[in-house]
Amino acid sequence: MKKIILTLVAAFALAFSANAQFYAGGSFGFSLATSGGTSATGWHLAPGVGYQFSERSAAGLYVMINSNSVTANPYYRFTFANVRNIKFFVGGVLTLGGTTGSGSRFLWGINAIPGIAYAINKKFDILAHFGSIGVSGSKHGEYSSTGFCFNLLETAAFGVEFKF
């Protein structure tokens, strides 16, 4: 009986992972925020890894590093359209991390981030993300803030992914 169960589990795992593959990559991004006539620019670097479950579904984790914070960002990515080598997708991203240096604070967020990917070949994709919609907040001591964000042109990121 154990052999039959183990054989079924192994067959299921093999069938489930037949089209699946791991990938690694990263992105570089920038942001522009304007509030009350004041503008601020920023940058980020985000190395990451992921697992492609199917043609339309992937999940992973990237670590976003910028000049004053580090966050861990697990995500789920759904591809809703394919046109030849171009994929259009939306990612649901959870952000958890904090600022660095004095006056550190805890950061969190839940966002949907649209993107586009171009498959150069079977192993390499070029990606671009623009904007986000969601909710985020921070906590510093007794002070906390929460806000809704909707931006299409204030943030952008460009990256690559290599599939194993």
Buried (B, 14 or more C-beta within 10 A) or exposed (E): EEEEEEEEEEEEEEEEEEEEBEBBBBBEBBBEEEEEEEEEEBEBBBBBBBBBBEEBBBBBBBBBBBEEBBBEBBBBBEBEEBEEEEBEBBBBBBBEBBBEEEEEBEBBBEBEBBBBBEBEEEEBBBBBBBBBBBEBBBBBEEEEEEEEBEEEEBBBBEBBBEBE
